[in-house]
């Protein structure tokens, strides 16, 4: 991971002085993990829904247990 790039993109910079807020790597890392989990869930639902969509000829919400 390029920490300098991340800090440049996500930190507030006022001229040549950085603001007093520091970058919280723990929260950033947790957000990335949560996003990856969410994408994995959506990918799984998409793959499970495809056969129903093909059969029915329409895209619709397919209820799954545990969803």
PQR file of N, CA, C, O and H, with PARSE charges and radii, in Angstrom:
ATOM      1  N   UNK A   1       0.846  -1.168   0.000 -0.4000 1.5000
ATOM      2  CA  UNK A   1       0.000   0.000   0.000 -0.0000 2.0000
ATOM      3  C   UNK A   1       0.896   1.237   0.000  0.5500 1.7000
ATOM      4  O   UNK A   1       1.885   1.286   0.732 -0.5500 1.4000
ATOM      5  N   UNK A   2       0.563   2.213  -0.799 -0.4000 1.5000
ATOM      6  CA  UNK A   2       1.318   3.460  -0.876 -0.0000 2.0000
ATOM      7  C   UNK A   2       0.734   4.447   0.129  0.5500 1.7000
ATOM      8  O   UNK A   2      -0.224   5.159  -0.172 -0.5500 1.4000
ATOM      9  H   UNK A   2      -0.240   2.173  -1.393  0.4000 1.0000
ATOM     10  N   UNK A   3       1.317   4.482   1.321 -0.4000 1.5000
ATOM     11  CA  UNK A   3       0.786   5.325   2.399 -0.0000 2.0000
ATOM     12  C   UNK A   3       0.827   6.806   2.044  0.5500 1.7000
ATOM     13  O   UNK A   3      -0.076   7.554   2.419 -0.5500 1.4000
ATOM     14  H   UNK A   3       2.095   3.903   1.565  0.4000 1.0000
ATOM     15  N   UNK A   4       1.846   7.234   1.338 -0.4000 1.5000
ATOM     16  CA  UNK A   4       1.927   8.650   0.960 -0.0000 2.0000
ATOM     17  C   UNK A   4       0.777   9.034   0.040  0.5500 1.7000
ATOM     18  O   UNK A   4       0.204  10.115   0.181 -0.5500 1.4000
ATOM     19  H   UNK A   4       2.580   6.627   1.034  0.4000 1.0000
ATOM     20  N   UNK A   5       0.438   8.169  -0.888 -0.4000 1.5000
ATOM     21  CA  UNK A   5      -0.667   8.439  -1.796 -0.0000 2.0000
ATOM     22  C   UNK A   5      -1.981   8.484  -1.034  0.5500 1.7000
ATOM     23  O   UNK A   5      -2.805   9.371  -1.259 -0.5500 1.4000
ATOM     24  H   UNK A   5       0.902   7.291  -1.001  0.4000 1.0000
ATOM     25  N   UNK A   6      -2.178   7.532  -0.134 -0.4000 1.5000
ATOM     26  CA  UNK A   6      -3.410   7.503   0.658 -0.0000 2.0000
ATOM     27  C   UNK A   6      -3.528   8.772   1.490  0.5500 1.7000
ATOM     28  O   UNK A   6      -4.597   9.380   1.543 -0.5500 1.4000
ATOM     29  H   UNK A   6      -1.509   6.812   0.049  0.4000 1.0000
ATOM     30  N   UNK A   7      -2.446   9.177   2.138 -0.4000 1.5000
ATOM     31  CA  UNK A   7      -2.485  10.393   2.945 -0.0000 2.0000
ATOM     32  C   UNK A   7      -2.738  11.622   2.082  0.5500 1.7000
ATOM     33  O   UNK A   7      -3.460  12.530   2.493 -0.5500 1.4000
ATOM     34  H   UNK A   7      -1.577   8.683   2.095  0.4000 1.0000
ATOM     35  N   UNK A   8      -2.161  11.660   0.911 -0.4000 1.5000
ATOM     36  CA  UNK A   8      -2.379  12.780   0.006 -0.0000 2.0000
ATOM     37  C   UNK A   8      -3.845  12.873  -0.403  0.5500 1.7000
ATOM     38  O   UNK A   8      -4.411  13.965  -0.440 -0.5500 1.4000
ATOM     39  H   UNK A   8      -1.574  10.922   0.577  0.4000 1.0000
ATOM     40  N   UNK A   9      -4.455  11.745  -0.706 -0.4000 1.5000
ATOM     41  CA  UNK A   9      -5.839  11.726  -1.170 -0.0000 2.0000
ATOM     42  C   UNK A   9      -6.821  11.988  -0.038  0.5500 1.7000
ATOM     43  O   UNK A   9      -7.790  12.725  -0.221 -0.5500 1.4000
ATOM     44  H   UNK A   9      -3.995  10.858  -0.676  0.4000 1.0000
ATOM     45  N   UNK A  10      -6.586  11.394   1.132 -0.4000 1.5000
ATOM     46  CA  UNK A  10      -7.583  11.434   2.192 -0.0000 2.0000
ATOM     47  C   UNK A  10      -7.303  12.445   3.302  0.5500 1.7000
ATOM     48  O   UNK A  10      -8.170  12.648   4.152 -0.5500 1.4000
ATOM     49  H   UNK A  10      -5.799  10.795   1.281  0.4000 1.0000
ATOM     50  N   UNK A  11      -6.160  13.074   3.333 -0.4000 1.5000
ATOM     51  CA  UNK A  11      -5.906  14.055   4.387 -0.0000 2.0000
ATOM     52  C   UNK A  11      -6.238  15.448   3.887  0.5500 1.7000
ATOM     53  O   UNK A  11      -6.252  15.708   2.684 -0.5500 1.4000
ATOM     54  H   UNK A  11      -5.456  12.909   2.642  0.4000 1.0000
ATOM     55  N   UNK A  12      -6.503  16.329   4.820 -0.4000 1.5000
ATOM     56  CA  UNK A  12      -6.787  17.723   4.482 -0.0000 2.0000
ATOM     57  C   UNK A  12      -5.476  18.483   4.474  0.5500 1.7000
ATOM     58  O   UNK A  12      -4.709  18.426   5.434 -0.5500 1.4000
ATOM     59  H   UNK A  12      -6.492  16.118   5.798  0.4000 1.0000
ATOM     60  N   UNK A  13      -5.225  19.186   3.400 -0.4000 1.5000
ATOM     61  CA  UNK A  13      -3.990  19.946   3.284 -0.0000 2.0000
ATOM     62  C   UNK A  13      -4.369  21.409   3.065  0.5500 1.7000
ATOM     63  O   UNK A  13      -5.169  21.727   2.184 -0.5500 1.4000
ATOM     64  H   UNK A  13      -5.849  19.233   2.620  0.4000 1.0000
ATOM     65  N   UNK A  14      -3.789  22.291   3.872 -0.4000 1.5000
ATOM     66  CA  UNK A  14      -4.029  23.728   3.768 -0.0000 2.0000
ATOM     67  C   UNK A  14      -2.715  24.389   3.381  0.5500 1.7000
ATOM     68  O   UNK A  14      -1.873  24.650   4.240 -0.5500 1.4000
ATOM     69  H   UNK A  14      -3.139  22.032   4.587  0.4000 1.0000
ATOM     70  N   UNK A  15      -2.537  24.660   2.099 -0.4000 1.5000
ATOM     71  CA  UNK A  15      -1.271  25.196   1.630 -0.0000 2.0000
ATOM     72  C   UNK A  15      -0.188  24.160   1.822  0.5500 1.7000
ATOM     73  O   UNK A  15      -0.306  23.038   1.331 -0.5500 1.4000
ATOM     74  H   UNK A  15      -3.222  24.448   1.401  0.4000 1.0000
ATOM     75  N   UNK A  16       0.867  24.523   2.529 -0.4000 1.5000
ATOM     76  CA  UNK A  16       1.944  23.583   2.818 -0.0000 2.0000
ATOM     77  C   UNK A  16       1.810  22.957   4.197  0.5500 1.7000
ATOM     78  O   UNK A  16       2.655  22.155   4.595 -0.5500 1.4000
ATOM     79  H   UNK A  16       0.963  25.435   2.927  0.4000 1.0000
ATOM     80  N   UNK A  17       0.756  23.313   4.936 -0.4000 1.5000
ATOM     81  CA  UNK A  17       0.583  22.792   6.290 -0.0000 2.0000
ATOM     82  C   UNK A  17      -0.539  21.779   6.311  0.5500 1.7000
ATOM     83  O   UNK A  17      -1.616  22.011   5.761 -0.5500 1.4000
ATOM     84  H   UNK A  17       0.069  23.965   4.612  0.4000 1.0000
ATOM     85  N   UNK A  18      -0.278  20.654   6.951 -0.4000 1.5000
ATOM     86  CA  UNK A  18      -1.322  19.648   7.120 -0.0000 2.0000
ATOM     87  C   UNK A  18      -2.215  20.073   8.274  0.5500 1.7000
ATOM     88  O   UNK A  18      -1.750  20.711   9.219 -0.5500 1.4000
ATOM     89  H   UNK A  18       0.596  20.466   7.398  0.4000 1.0000
ATOM     90  N   UNK A  19      -3.473  19.729   8.204 -0.4000 1.5000
ATOM     91  CA  UNK A  19      -4.373  20.044   9.301 -0.0000 2.0000
ATOM     92  C   UNK A  19      -3.990  19.209  10.516  0.5500 1.7000
ATOM     93  O   UNK A  19      -3.175  18.292  10.424 -0.5500 1.4000
ATOM     94  H   UNK A  19      -3.851  19.211   7.437  0.4000 1.0000
ATOM     95  N   UNK A  20      -4.583  19.536  11.634 -0.4000 1.5000
ATOM     96  CA  UNK A  20      -4.229  18.835  12.867 -0.0000 2.0000
ATOM     97  C   UNK A  20      -4.867  17.455  12.948  0.5500 1.7000
ATOM     98  O   UNK A  20      -4.535  16.670  13.837 -0.5500 1.4000
ATOM     99  H   UNK A  20      -5.245  20.281  11.708  0.4000 1.0000
ATOM    100  N   UNK A  21      -5.765  17.159  12.045 -0.4000 1.5000
ATOM    101  CA  UNK A  21      -6.370  15.825  12.043 -0.0000 2.0000
ATOM    102  C   UNK A  21      -5.368  14.816  11.506  0.5500 1.7000
ATOM    103  O   UNK A  21      -4.750  15.033  10.464 -0.5500 1.4000
ATOM    104  H   UNK A  21      -6.034  17.796  11.324  0.4000 1.0000
ATOM    105  N   UNK A  22      -5.215  13.732  12.216 -0.4000 1.5000
ATOM    106  CA  UNK A  22      -4.306  12.686  11.738 -0.0000 2.0000
ATOM    107  C   UNK A  22      -5.110  11.604  11.032  0.5500 1.7000
ATOM    108  O   UNK A  22      -6.303  11.429  11.282 -0.5500 1.4000
ATOM    109  H   UNK A  22      -5.717  13.556  13.062  0.4000 1.0000
ATOM    110  N   UNK A  23      -4.456  10.908  10.175 -0.4000 1.5000
ATOM    111  CA  UNK A  23      -5.112   9.838   9.427 -0.0000 2.0000
ATOM    112  C   UNK A  23      -5.208   8.605  10.305  0.5500 1.7000
ATOM    113  O   UNK A  23      -4.206   8.159  10.863 -0.5500 1.4000
ATOM    114  H   UNK A  23      -3.487  11.050   9.972  0.4000 1.0000
ATOM    115  N   UNK A  24      -6.398   8.054  10.433 -0.4000 1.5000
ATOM    116  CA  UNK A  24      -6.625   6.892  11.291 -0.0000 2.0000
ATOM    117  C   UNK A  24      -6.557   5.624  10.442  0.5500 1.7000
ATOM    118  O   UNK A  24      -7.530   5.254   9.785 -0.5500 1.4000
ATOM    119  H   UNK A  24      -7.212   8.416   9.980  0.4000 1.0000
ATOM    120  N   UNK A  25      -5.405   4.965  10.460 -0.4000 1.5000
ATOM    121  CA  UNK A  25      -5.186   3.768   9.649 -0.0000 2.0000
ATOM    122  C   UNK A  25      -6.087   2.621  10.073  0.5500 1.7000
ATOM    123  O   UNK A  25      -6.502   1.823   9.232 -0.5500 1.4000
ATOM    124  H   UNK A  25      -4.614   5.265  10.993  0.4000 1.0000
ATOM    125  N   UNK A  26      -6.400   2.524  11.363 -0.4000 1.5000
ATOM    126  CA  UNK A  26      -7.256   1.429  11.840 -0.0000 2.0000
ATOM    127  C   UNK A  26      -8.657   1.553  11.249  0.5500 1.7000
ATOM    128  O   UNK A  26      -9.225   0.562  10.791 -0.5500 1.4000
ATOM    129  H   UNK A  26      -6.063   3.172  12.045  0.4000 1.0000
ATOM    130  N   UNK A  27      -9.220   2.767  11.258 -0.4000 1.5000
ATOM    131  CA  UNK A  27     -10.552   2.968  10.681 -0.0000 2.0000
ATOM    132  C   UNK A  27     -10.543   2.766   9.169  0.5500 1.7000
ATOM    133  O   UNK A  27     -11.478   2.197   8.606 -0.5500 1.4000
ATOM    134  H   UNK A  27      -8.758   3.572  11.630  0.4000 1.0000
ATOM    135  N   UNK A  28      -9.490   3.232   8.524 -0.4000 1.5000
ATOM    136  CA  UNK A  28      -9.376   3.056   7.079 -0.0000 2.0000
ATOM    137  C   UNK A  28      -9.316   1.574   6.724  0.5500 1.7000
ATOM    138  O   UNK A  28      -9.996   1.121   5.804 -0.5500 1.4000
ATOM    139  H   UNK A  28      -8.730   3.694   8.982  0.4000 1.0000
ATOM    140  N   UNK A  29      -8.504   0.831   7.452 -0.4000 1.5000
ATOM    141  CA  UNK A  29      -8.375  -0.605   7.213 -0.0000 2.0000
ATOM    142  C   UNK A  29      -9.695  -1.324   7.465  0.5500 1.7000
ATOM    143  O   UNK A  29     -10.083  -2.207   6.700 -0.5500 1.4000
ATOM    144  H   UNK A  29      -7.951   1.200   8.199  0.4000 1.0000
ATOM    145  N   UNK A  30     -10.386  -0.945   8.542 -0.4000 1.5000
ATOM    146  CA  UNK A  30     -11.685  -1.558   8.853 -0.0000 2.0000
ATOM    147  C   UNK A  30     -12.705  -1.256   7.756  0.5500 1.7000
ATOM    148  O   UNK A  30     -13.514  -2.115   7.405 -0.5500 1.4000
ATOM    149  H   UNK A  30     -10.071  -0.228   9.164  0.4000 1.0000
ATOM    150  N   UNK A  31     -12.667  -0.047   7.219 -0.4000 1.5000
ATOM    151  CA  UNK A  31     -13.595   0.314   6.143 -0.0000 2.0000
ATOM    152  C   UNK A  31     -13.324  -0.504   4.889  0.5500 1.7000
ATOM    153  O   UNK A  31     -14.261  -0.935   4.217 -0.5500 1.4000
ATOM    154  H   UNK A  31     -12.010   0.650   7.504  0.4000 1.0000
ATOM    155  N   UNK A  32     -12.059  -0.723   4.568 -0.4000 1.5000
ATOM    156  CA  UNK A  32     -11.701  -1.539   3.400 -0.0000 2.0000
ATOM    157  C   UNK A  32     -12.178  -2.972   3.587  0.5500 1.7000
ATOM    158  O   UNK A  32     -12.721  -3.571   2.658 -0.5500 1.4000
ATOM    159  H   UNK A  32     -11.298  -0.373   5.114  0.4000 1.0000
ATOM    160  N   UNK A  33     -11.981  -3.521   4.773 -0.4000 1.5000
ATOM    161  CA  UNK A  33     -12.417  -4.894   5.057 -0.0000 2.0000
ATOM    162  C   UNK A  33     -13.934  -5.002   4.959  0.5500 1.7000
ATOM    163  O   UNK A  33     -14.451  -5.957   4.380 -0.5500 1.4000
ATOM    164  H   UNK A  33     -11.540  -3.034   5.527  0.4000 1.0000
ATOM    165  N   UNK A  34     -14.652  -4.025   5.521 -0.4000 1.5000
ATOM    166  CA  UNK A  34     -16.119  -4.036   5.452 -0.0000 2.0000
ATOM    167  C   UNK A  34     -16.589  -3.935   4.004  0.5500 1.7000
ATOM    168  O   UNK A  34     -17.540  -4.613   3.615 -0.5500 1.4000
ATOM    169  H   UNK A  34     -14.232  -3.249   5.991  0.4000 1.0000
ATOM    170  N   UNK A  35     -15.934  -3.097   3.203 -0.4000 1.5000
ATOM    171  CA  UNK A  35     -16.291  -2.951   1.788 -0.0000 2.0000
ATOM    172  C   UNK A  35     -16.061  -4.258   1.035  0.5500 1.7000
ATOM    173  O   UNK A  35     -16.896  -4.665   0.227 -0.5500 1.4000
ATOM    174  H   UNK A  35     -15.162  -2.546   3.519  0.4000 1.0000
ATOM    175  N   UNK A  36     -14.932  -4.918   1.297 -0.4000 1.5000
ATOM    176  CA  UNK A  36     -14.644  -6.198   0.640 -0.0000 2.0000
ATOM    177  C   UNK A  36     -15.668  -7.255   1.031  0.5500 1.7000
ATOM    178  O   UNK A  36     -16.090  -8.044   0.185 -0.5500 1.4000
ATOM    179  H   UNK A  36     -14.254  -4.588   1.953  0.4000 1.0000
ATOM    180  N   UNK A  37     -16.077  -7.286   2.302 -0.4000 1.5000
ATOM    181  CA  UNK A  37     -17.108  -8.231   2.745 -0.0000 2.0000
ATOM    182  C   UNK A  37     -18.432  -7.965   2.035  0.5500 1.7000
ATOM    183  O   UNK A  37     -19.116  -8.897   1.611 -0.5500 1.4000
ATOM    184  H   UNK A  37     -15.735  -6.646   2.989  0.4000 1.0000
ATOM    185  N   UNK A  38     -18.788  -6.687   1.909 -0.4000 1.5000
ATOM    186  CA  UNK A  38     -20.024  -6.308   1.237 -0.0000 2.0000
ATOM    187  C   UNK A  38     -19.990  -6.719  -0.236  0.5500 1.7000
ATOM    188  O   UNK A  38     -20.968  -7.257  -0.756 -0.5500 1.4000
ATOM    189  H   UNK A  38     -18.233  -5.930   2.253  0.4000 1.0000
ATOM    190  N   UNK A  39     -18.870  -6.466  -0.904 -0.4000 1.5000
ATOM    191  CA  UNK A  39     -18.741  -6.855  -2.311 -0.0000 2.0000
ATOM    192  C   UNK A  39     -18.807  -8.368  -2.481  0.5500 1.7000
ATOM    193  O   UNK A  39     -19.401  -8.859  -3.441 -0.5500 1.4000
ATOM    194  H   UNK A  39     -18.076  -6.029  -0.483  0.4000 1.0000
ATOM    195  N   UNK A  40     -18.204  -9.109  -1.558 -0.4000 1.5000
ATOM    196  CA  UNK A  40     -18.259 -10.571  -1.611 -0.0000 2.0000
ATOM    197  C   UNK A  40     -19.707 -11.047  -1.493  0.5500 1.7000
ATOM    198  O   UNK A  40     -20.126 -11.952  -2.215 -0.5500 1.4000
ATOM    199  H   UNK A  40     -17.722  -8.711  -0.778  0.4000 1.0000
ATOM    200  N   UNK A  41     -20.471 -10.437  -0.584 -0.4000 1.5000
ATOM    201  CA  UNK A  41     -21.883 -10.803  -0.410 -0.0000 2.0000
ATOM    202  C   UNK A  41     -22.673 -10.513  -1.688  0.5500 1.7000
ATOM    203  O   UNK A  41     -23.463 -11.346  -2.133 -0.5500 1.4000
ATOM    204  H   UNK A  41     -20.131  -9.702   0.002  0.4000 1.0000
ATOM    205  N   UNK A  42     -22.462  -9.333  -2.279 -0.4000 1.5000
ATOM    206  CA  UNK A  42     -23.173  -8.988  -3.511 -0.0000 2.0000
ATOM    207  C   UNK A  42     -22.799  -9.918  -4.657  0.5500 1.7000
ATOM    208  O   UNK A  42     -23.662 -10.318  -5.439 -0.5500 1.4000
ATOM    209  H   UNK A  42     -21.820  -8.656  -1.918  0.4000 1.0000
ATOM    210  N   UNK A  43     -21.522 -10.264  -4.762 -0.4000 1.5000
ATOM    211  CA  UNK A  43     -21.062 -11.177  -5.809 -0.0000 2.0000
ATOM    212  C   UNK A  43     -21.730 -12.540  -5.658  0.5500 1.7000
ATOM    213  O   UNK A  43     -22.172 -13.130  -6.644 -0.5500 1.4000
ATOM    214  H   UNK A  43     -20.821  -9.939  -4.127  0.4000 1.0000
ATOM    215  N   UNK A  44     -21.803 -13.033  -4.437 -0.4000 1.5000
ATOM    216  CA  UNK A  44     -22.438 -14.329  -4.176 -0.0000 2.0000
ATOM    217  C   UNK A  44     -23.921 -14.282  -4.553  0.5500 1.7000
ATOM    218  O   UNK A  44     -24.428 -15.201  -5.196 -0.5500 1.4000
ATOM    219  H   UNK A  44     -21.444 -12.553  -3.636  0.4000 1.0000
ATOM    220  N   UNK A  45     -24.615 -13.211  -4.153 -0.4000 1.5000
ATOM    221  CA  UNK A  45     -26.036 -13.079  -4.484 -0.0000 2.0000
ATOM    222  C   UNK A  45     -26.245 -13.001  -5.997  0.5500 1.7000
ATOM    223  O   UNK A  45     -27.201 -13.569  -6.524 -0.5500 1.4000
ATOM    224  H   UNK A  45     -24.203 -12.464  -3.631  0.4000 1.0000
ATOM    225  N   UNK A  46     -25.366 -12.308  -6.679 -0.4000 1.5000
ATOM    226  CA  UNK A  46     -25.456 -12.211  -8.135 -0.0000 2.0000
ATOM    227  C   UNK A  46     -25.317 -13.580  -8.780  0.5500 1.7000
ATOM    228  O   UNK A  46     -26.114 -13.949  -9.643 -0.5500 1.4000
ATOM    229  H   UNK A  46     -24.589 -11.846  -6.251  0.4000 1.0000
ATOM    230  N   UNK A  47     -24.306 -14.333  -8.363 -0.4000 1.5000
ATOM    231  CA  UNK A  47     -24.088 -15.662  -8.940 -0.0000 2.0000
ATOM    232  C   UNK A  47     -25.247 -16.609  -8.641  0.5500 1.7000
ATOM    233  O   UNK A  47     -25.616 -17.422  -9.489 -0.5500 1.4000
ATOM    234  H   UNK A  47     -23.659 -14.034  -7.662  0.4000 1.0000
ATOM    235  N   UNK A  48     -25.823 -16.510  -7.447 -0.4000 1.5000
ATOM    236  CA  UNK A  48     -26.955 -17.367  -7.100 -0.0000 2.0000
ATOM    237  C   UNK A  48     -28.232 -16.954  -7.830  0.5500 1.7000
ATOM    238  O   UNK A  48     -29.105 -17.789  -8.068 -0.5500 1.4000
ATOM    239  H   UNK A  48     -25.524 -15.849  -6.759  0.4000 1.0000
ATOM    240  N   UNK A  49     -28.347 -15.680  -8.185 -0.4000 1.5000
ATOM    241  CA  UNK A  49     -29.553 -15.176  -8.845 -0.0000 2.0000
ATOM    242  C   UNK A  49     -29.578 -15.442 -10.344  0.5500 1.7000
ATOM    243  O   UNK A  49     -30.656 -15.551 -10.929 -0.5500 1.4000
ATOM    244  H   UNK A  49     -27.638 -15.002  -7.991  0.4000 1.0000
ATOM    245  N   UNK A  50     -28.415 -15.550 -10.975 -0.4000 1.5000
ATOM    246  CA  UNK A  50     -28.362 -15.694 -12.431 -0.0000 2.0000
ATOM    247  C   UNK A  50     -29.231 -16.824 -12.984  0.5500 1.7000
ATOM    248  O   UNK A  50     -29.942 -16.601 -13.964 -0.5500 1.4000
ATOM    249  H   UNK A  50     -27.540 -15.462 -10.500  0.4000 1.0000
ATOM    250  N   UNK A  51     -29.207 -18.028 -12.401 -0.4000 1.5000
ATOM    251  CA  UNK A  51     -30.057 -19.091 -12.960 -0.0000 2.0000
ATOM    252  C   UNK A  51     -31.547 -18.747 -12.918  0.5500 1.7000
ATOM    253  O   UNK A  51     -32.282 -19.088 -13.844 -0.5500 1.4000
ATOM    254  H   UNK A  51     -28.629 -18.209 -11.605  0.4000 1.0000
ATOM    255  N   UNK A  52     -32.004 -18.072 -11.848 -0.4000 1.5000
ATOM    256  CA  UNK A  52     -33.412 -17.673 -11.750 -0.0000 2.0000
ATOM    257  C   UNK A  52     -33.743 -16.624 -12.803  0.5500 1.7000
ATOM    258  O   UNK A  52     -34.813 -16.666 -13.410 -0.5500 1.4000
ATOM    259  H   UNK A  52     -31.407 -17.795 -11.095  0.4000 1.0000
ATOM    260  N   UNK A  53     -32.837 -15.690 -13.020 -0.4000 1.5000
ATOM    261  CA  UNK A  53     -33.074 -14.641 -13.998 -0.0000 2.0000
ATOM    262  C   UNK A  53     -33.154 -15.217 -15.401  0.5500 1.7000
ATOM    263  O   UNK A  53     -33.980 -14.791 -16.208 -0.5500 1.4000
ATOM    264  H   UNK A  53     -31.968 -15.655 -12.527  0.4000 1.0000
ATOM    265  N   UNK A  54     -32.293 -16.187 -15.692 -0.4000 1.5000
ATOM    266  CA  UNK A  54     -32.330 -16.819 -17.019 -0.0000 2.0000
ATOM    267  C   UNK A  54     -33.640 -17.570 -17.219  0.5500 1.7000
ATOM    268  O   UNK A  54     -34.271 -17.463 -18.270 -0.5500 1.4000
ATOM    269  H   UNK A  54     -31.621 -16.533 -15.036  0.4000 1.0000
ATOM    270  N   UNK A  55     -34.044 -18.326 -16.208 -0.4000 1.5000
ATOM    271  CA  UNK A  55     -35.276 -19.113 -16.304 -0.0000 2.0000
ATOM    272  C   UNK A  55     -36.497 -18.214 -16.460  0.5500 1.7000
ATOM    273  O   UNK A  55     -37.357 -18.468 -17.302 -0.5500 1.4000
ATOM    274  H   UNK A  55     -33.531 -18.413 -15.354  0.4000 1.0000
ATOM    275  N   UNK A  56     -36.570 -17.153 -15.638 -0.4000 1.5000
ATOM    276  CA  UNK A  56     -37.737 -16.277 -15.641 -0.0000 2.0000
ATOM    277  C   UNK A  56     -37.689 -15.232 -16.753  0.5500 1.7000
ATOM    278  O   UNK A  56     -38.714 -14.644 -17.096 -0.5500 1.4000
ATOM    279  H   UNK A  56     -35.870 -16.947 -14.954  0.4000 1.0000
ATOM    280  N   UNK A  57     -36.505 -14.999 -17.316 -0.4000 1.5000
ATOM    281  CA  UNK A  57     -36.370 -14.001 -18.373 -0.0000 2.0000
ATOM    282  C   UNK A  57     -36.480 -12.575 -17.872  0.5500 1.7000
ATOM    283  O   UNK A  57     -36.744 -11.662 -18.654 -0.5500 1.4000
ATOM    284  H   UNK A  57     -35.672 -15.477 -17.038  0.4000 1.0000
ATOM    285  N   UNK A  58     -36.280 -12.374 -16.579 -0.4000 1.5000
ATOM    286  CA  UNK A  58     -36.380 -11.034 -15.998 -0.0000 2.0000
ATOM    287  C   UNK A  58     -35.465 -10.953 -14.779  0.5500 1.7000
ATOM    288  O   UNK A  58     -35.265 -11.938 -14.068 -0.5500 1.4000
ATOM    289  H   UNK A  58     -36.065 -13.116 -15.944  0.4000 1.0000
ATOM    290  N   UNK A  59     -34.921  -9.773 -14.553 -0.4000 1.5000
ATOM    291  CA  UNK A  59     -34.082  -9.560 -13.374 -0.0000 2.0000
ATOM    292  C   UNK A  59     -34.988  -9.117 -12.223  0.5500 1.7000
ATOM    293  O   UNK A  59     -35.724  -8.138 -12.346 -0.5500 1.4000
ATOM    294  H   UNK A  59     -35.083  -8.973 -15.131  0.4000 1.0000
ATOM    295  N   UNK A  60     -34.929  -9.836 -11.121 -0.4000 1.5000
ATOM    296  CA  UNK A  60     -35.745  -9.525  -9.949 -0.0000 2.0000
ATOM    297  C   UNK A  60     -34.995  -9.956  -8.696  0.5500 1.7000
ATOM    298  O   UNK A  60     -33.998 -10.674  -8.774 -0.5500 1.4000
ATOM    299  H   UNK A  60     -34.331 -10.631 -11.021  0.4000 1.0000
ATOM    300  N   UNK A  61     -35.480  -9.514  -7.545 -0.4000 1.5000
ATOM    301  CA  UNK A  61     -34.867  -9.903  -6.275 -0.0000 2.0000
ATOM    302  C   UNK A  61     -35.216 -11.354  -5.993  0.5500 1.7000
ATOM    303  O   UNK A  61     -36.388 -11.731  -5.995 -0.5500 1.4000
ATOM    304  H   UNK A  61     -36.290  -8.931  -7.482  0.4000 1.0000
ATOM    305  N   UNK A  62     -34.210 -12.152  -5.754 -0.4000 1.5000
ATOM    306  CA  UNK A  62     -34.398 -13.563  -5.424 -0.0000 2.0000
ATOM    307  C   UNK A  62     -34.135 -13.711  -3.930  0.5500 1.7000
ATOM    308  O   UNK A  62     -33.008 -13.512  -3.477 -0.5500 1.4000
ATOM    309  H   UNK A  62     -33.258 -11.846  -5.753  0.4000 1.0000
ATOM    310  N   UNK A  63     -35.170 -14.062  -3.160 -0.4000 1.5000
ATOM    311  CA  UNK A  63     -34.951 -14.203  -1.711 -0.0000 2.0000
ATOM    312  C   UNK A  63     -34.148 -15.464  -1.398  0.5500 1.7000
ATOM    313  O   UNK A  63     -34.458 -16.549  -1.889 -0.5500 1.4000
ATOM    314  H   UNK A  63     -36.086 -14.224  -3.528  0.4000 1.0000
ATOM    315  N   UNK A  64     -33.122 -15.306  -0.580 -0.4000 1.5000
ATOM    316  CA  UNK A  64     -32.304 -16.420  -0.130 -0.0000 2.0000
ATOM    317  C   UNK A  64     -32.362 -16.476   1.383  0.5500 1.7000
ATOM    318  O   UNK A  64     -32.496 -15.445   2.042 -0.5500 1.4000
ATOM    319  H   UNK A  64     -32.870 -14.424  -0.181  0.4000 1.0000
ATOM    320  N   UNK A  65     -32.260 -17.675   1.936 -0.4000 1.5000
ATOM    321  CA  UNK A  65     -32.217 -17.805   3.388 -0.0000 2.0000
ATOM    322  C   UNK A  65     -30.959 -17.133   3.907  0.5500 1.7000
ATOM    323  O   UNK A  65     -29.885 -17.274   3.321 -0.5500 1.4000
ATOM    324  H   UNK A  65     -32.151 -18.512   1.400  0.4000 1.0000
ATOM    325  N   UNK A  66     -31.090 -16.400   5.008 -0.4000 1.5000
ATOM    326  CA  UNK A  66     -29.949 -15.727   5.605 -0.0000 2.0000
ATOM    327  C   UNK A  66     -29.621 -14.400   4.966  0.5500 1.7000
ATOM    328  O   UNK A  66     -28.634 -13.764   5.338 -0.5500 1.4000
ATOM    329  H   UNK A  66     -31.962 -16.285   5.484  0.4000 1.0000
ATOM    330  N   UNK A  67     -30.435 -13.961   3.999 -0.4000 1.5000
ATOM    331  CA  UNK A  67     -30.167 -12.661   3.355 -0.0000 2.0000
ATOM    332  C   UNK A  67     -30.964 -11.580   4.029  0.5500 1.7000
ATOM    333  O   UNK A  67     -30.880 -10.416   3.637 -0.5500 1.4000
ATOM    334  H   UNK A  67     -31.236 -14.477   3.697  0.4000 1.0000
TER
END
